[in-house]
Amino acid sequence: MCSRLLVGLVLILSPAAIAADEAKPDQWQRLYHDATAQLRAAQDRRAELASQNTRLVQNIAELHKRLELAEDELTGLRRELDALAGQATAFPAVDPPAWVDTQWPLSSVDSRWIDQ
């Protein structure tokens, strides 16, 4: 990889050097140093991206665990709700006058119906 990049840079930049009257060694040295600096920067960036990718994979794994726990909790709550709904009755288990008083604000009117 490194040698391919270096050869590619030399081939690209060599026409400019050949076009000059005489290629000077310091120009070649500068081109070599520029190419190696770019290669080092690319390798550093690649290593940085790899470490960031590792961190993101770990975060995703933790989020999946948290999602599974939340789904399990939701399933448990739904089962509990279904069990409570099965136990519920249509009317409260109290005496009718108390139930009527809590349902209608005109309890005096309703009480004459209950007293009969």
BAVOTOR-66521 format. One record per residue (C-alpha): residue in three letters; residue number from 0; x, y, z. Coordinates in Angstrom, 3 decimals. Example, Ala and Ser with C-alpha at 12.3 -4.5 7.8 and 13.67 -1.06 7.14 Angstrom:
! residues 2
<r:ala&k:0&px:12.300&py:-4.500&pz:7.800>
<r:ser&k:1&px:13.670&py:-1.060&pz:7.140>
//
This chain:
! residues 116
<r:met&k:0&px:0.000&py:0.000&pz:0.000>
<r:cys&k:1&px:2.750&py:2.381&pz:1.014>
<r:ser&k:2&px:4.932&py:1.588&pz:-1.967>
<r:arg&k:3&px:1.996&py:1.876&pz:-4.398>
<r:leu&k:4&px:1.144&py:5.314&pz:-3.074>
<r:leu&k:5&px:4.746&py:6.423&pz:-3.262>
<r:val&k:6&px:5.169&py:5.102&pz:-6.818>
<r:gly&k:7&px:1.905&py:6.761&pz:-7.837>
<r:leu&k:8&px:2.995&py:10.105&pz:-6.434>
<r:val&k:9&px:6.373&py:9.862&pz:-8.121>
<r:leu&k:10&px:4.774&py:9.036&pz:-11.480>
<r:ile&k:11&px:2.335&py:11.892&pz:-11.173>
<r:leu&k:12&px:4.929&py:14.397&pz:-10.101>
<r:ser&k:13&px:7.762&py:13.177&pz:-12.345>
<r:pro&k:14&px:6.583&py:15.018&pz:-15.518>
<r:ala&k:15&px:6.894&py:18.282&pz:-13.629>
<r:ala&k:16&px:10.393&py:17.380&pz:-12.568>
<r:ile&k:17&px:11.368&py:16.173&pz:-16.047>
<r:ala&k:18&px:10.028&py:19.345&pz:-17.607>
<r:ala&k:19&px:12.547&py:21.332&pz:-15.629>
<r:asp&k:20&px:15.975&py:21.702&pz:-17.179>
<r:glu&k:21&px:17.560&py:19.498&pz:-14.612>
<r:ala&k:22&px:15.945&py:17.565&pz:-11.744>
<r:lys&k:23&px:17.650&py:18.571&pz:-8.580>
<r:pro&k:24&px:18.134&py:16.112&pz:-5.723>
<r:asp&k:25&px:16.552&py:18.496&pz:-3.226>
<r:gln&k:26&px:13.324&py:18.506&pz:-5.288>
<r:trp&k:27&px:13.206&py:14.713&pz:-5.171>
<r:gln&k:28&px:13.940&py:14.823&pz:-1.466>
<r:arg&k:29&px:11.113&py:17.298&pz:-0.908>
<r:leu&k:30&px:8.688&py:15.183&pz:-2.947>
<r:tyr&k:31&px:9.668&py:12.112&pz:-0.957>
<r:his&k:32&px:9.180&py:13.888&pz:2.370>
<r:asp&k:33&px:5.810&py:15.290&pz:1.260>
<r:ala&k:34&px:4.631&py:11.866&pz:0.172>
<r:thr&k:35&px:5.758&py:10.219&pz:3.419>
<r:ala&k:36&px:4.111&py:12.994&pz:5.464>
<r:gln&k:37&px:0.832&py:12.477&pz:3.590>
<r:leu&k:38&px:1.111&py:8.737&pz:4.081>
<r:arg&k:39&px:1.706&py:9.138&pz:7.824>
<r:ala&k:40&px:-1.264&py:11.495&pz:8.096>
<r:ala&k:41&px:-3.471&py:9.011&pz:6.247>
<r:gln&k:42&px:-2.322&py:6.152&pz:8.500>
<r:asp&k:43&px:-2.948&py:8.231&pz:11.632>
<r:arg&k:44&px:-6.429&py:9.120&pz:10.418>
<r:arg&k:45&px:-7.115&py:5.472&pz:9.633>
<r:ala&k:46&px:-6.055&py:4.443&pz:13.145>
<r:glu&k:47&px:-8.221&py:7.205&pz:14.642>
<r:leu&k:48&px:-11.237&py:6.058&pz:12.625>
<r:ala&k:49&px:-10.648&py:2.451&pz:13.666>
<r:ser&k:50&px:-10.622&py:3.383&pz:17.357>
<r:gln&k:51&px:-13.741&py:5.516&pz:16.903>
<r:asn&k:52&px:-15.422&py:2.587&pz:15.143>
<r:thr&k:53&px:-14.568&py:0.320&pz:18.074>
<r:arg&k:54&px:-16.093&py:2.785&pz:20.539>
<r:leu&k:55&px:-19.242&py:3.079&pz:18.438>
<r:val&k:56&px:-19.605&py:-0.700&pz:18.201>
<r:gln&k:57&px:-19.366&py:-0.909&pz:21.997>
<r:asn&k:58&px:-21.994&py:1.831&pz:22.369>
<r:ile&k:59&px:-24.322&py:0.017&pz:19.987>
<r:ala&k:60&px:-23.904&py:-3.236&pz:21.933>
<r:glu&k:61&px:-24.768&py:-1.452&pz:25.185>
<r:leu&k:62&px:-27.806&py:0.207&pz:23.596>
<r:his&k:63&px:-29.010&py:-3.185&pz:22.354>
<r:lys&k:64&px:-28.716&py:-4.568&pz:25.890>
<r:arg&k:65&px:-30.659&py:-1.628&pz:27.294>
<r:leu&k:66&px:-33.317&py:-2.059&pz:24.616>
<r:glu&k:67&px:-33.707&py:-5.749&pz:25.465>
<r:leu&k:68&px:-34.086&py:-4.904&pz:29.162>
<r:ala&k:69&px:-36.689&py:-2.249&pz:28.384>
<r:glu&k:70&px:-38.602&py:-4.658&pz:26.137>
<r:asp&k:71&px:-38.544&py:-7.317&pz:28.870>
<r:glu&k:72&px:-39.831&py:-4.786&pz:31.394>
<r:leu&k:73&px:-42.561&py:-3.705&pz:28.979>
<r:thr&k:74&px:-43.602&py:-7.315&pz:28.436>
<r:gly&k:75&px:-43.812&py:-7.840&pz:32.212>
<r:leu&k:76&px:-45.873&py:-4.711&pz:32.662>
<r:arg&k:77&px:-48.240&py:-5.768&pz:29.891>
<r:arg&k:78&px:-48.714&py:-9.168&pz:31.530>
<r:glu&k:79&px:-49.399&py:-7.479&pz:34.842>
<r:leu&k:80&px:-51.880&py:-5.128&pz:33.203>
<r:asp&k:81&px:-53.644&py:-8.026&pz:31.495>
<r:ala&k:82&px:-53.852&py:-9.872&pz:34.824>
<r:leu&k:83&px:-55.303&py:-6.808&pz:36.536>
<r:ala&k:84&px:-57.753&py:-6.249&pz:33.686>
<r:gly&k:85&px:-58.967&py:-9.823&pz:34.062>
<r:gln&k:86&px:-59.669&py:-9.227&pz:37.738>
<r:ala&k:87&px:-61.547&py:-5.971&pz:37.218>
<r:thr&k:88&px:-65.336&py:-5.973&pz:37.319>
<r:ala&k:89&px:-67.782&py:-3.737&pz:35.560>
<r:phe&k:90&px:-68.954&py:-2.110&pz:38.814>
<r:pro&k:91&px:-67.095&py:-1.332&pz:42.008>
<r:ala&k:92&px:-67.703&py:-3.770&pz:44.874>
<r:val&k:93&px:-69.340&py:-1.249&pz:47.232>
<r:asp&k:94&px:-72.875&py:-0.589&pz:48.244>
<r:pro&k:95&px:-74.969&py:1.193&pz:45.580>
<r:pro&k:96&px:-75.602&py:4.480&pz:47.450>
<r:ala&k:97&px:-71.874&py:5.128&pz:47.834>
<r:trp&k:98&px:-71.312&py:4.235&pz:44.205>
<r:val&k:99&px:-74.108&py:6.558&pz:43.064>
<r:asp&k:100&px:-72.795&py:9.419&pz:45.210>
<r:thr&k:101&px:-69.409&py:9.212&pz:43.578>
<r:gln&k:102&px:-70.814&py:9.046&pz:40.049>
<r:trp&k:103&px:-73.516&py:11.724&pz:39.979>
<r:pro&k:104&px:-73.335&py:15.167&pz:41.521>
<r:leu&k:105&px:-77.107&py:15.243&pz:42.150>
<r:ser&k:106&px:-77.064&py:12.571&pz:44.836>
<r:ser&k:107&px:-80.270&py:13.903&pz:46.439>
<r:val&k:108&px:-82.191&py:13.149&pz:43.255>
<r:asp&k:109&px:-80.551&py:9.776&pz:42.871>
<r:ser&k:110&px:-81.107&py:8.709&pz:46.455>
<r:arg&k:111&px:-84.900&py:8.680&pz:46.031>
<r:trp&k:112&px:-84.468&py:6.100&pz:43.265>
<r:ile&k:113&px:-82.197&py:3.969&pz:45.411>
<r:asp&k:114&px:-84.485&py:4.125&pz:48.503>
<r:gln&k:115&px:-87.352&py:2.524&pz:46.646>
//
